[in-house]
Amino acid sequence: MAEPELLLDSNIRLWVVLPIVFITFFVGMIRHYVSILLQSDKKLTQEQVSDSQVLIRSRVLRENGKYIPKQSFLMRKFFFNNSEDGFFKKTKRKVVPPSPMTDPTMLTDMMKGNVTNVLPMILIGGWINMTFSGFVTTKVPFPLTLRFKPMLQQGIELLSLDASWVSSASWYFLNVFGLRSIYSLILGQDNAADQSRVMQEQMTGAAMAMPADTNKAFKTEWEALELTDH
């Protein structure tokens, strides 16, 4: 015998479901613009700018060298790839990876990231869990196993409730990670409102990424240019 279908009060949609969606959306928008205000420009040294320009010139030579005279191409290639005093051969850069515990800039960026991303999620999540506690908000349109109950029914401990139903607290977290397309449509792909992208960067260490090894970049470009003919 099939269990009777659970019917939700229509007021839940008006006073619980939609407010959580709007709160999550506007908090993400505010977080995006606050992140822009707190964002600090990374200062590049003259050496870093010069090295990047050299790599660009070499890449342009590889891609468009066929449009200049052969003698001009060989002269430029000789400047970069000469085995004795070519730029890529003689130039060696000293790479010192910064330590996050001694670099005040990295510590400041970490603190800004916690203030704009982690703290709002904890505060808003706690407030929503307290204000809308105990509500069943919606149901996913496909059956789920009991393993999904702790994830989708936070704050509701009913063993008889089907695992497809979603509690108010879980509905908030689904919105936090589910509004990515809306943020991308309004703010563009590279936005600070996408909480899932920010958390992924923190987990993979993208926020503390070490600078690229210039010597390896020179070696790679030397090999690529060496294989290029007019």
PyMOL commands that set and color helices and strands:
alter all, ss='L'
color gray80, all
select helices_A, chain A and resi 10-38+46-67+70-81+87-90+104-131+146-152+168-178+180-187+195-204+206-208+214-226
alter helices_A, ss='H'
color red, helices_A
select strands_A, chain A and resi 136-139+165-167
alter strands_A, ss='S'
color yellow, strands_A
deselect
rebuild
show_as cartoon
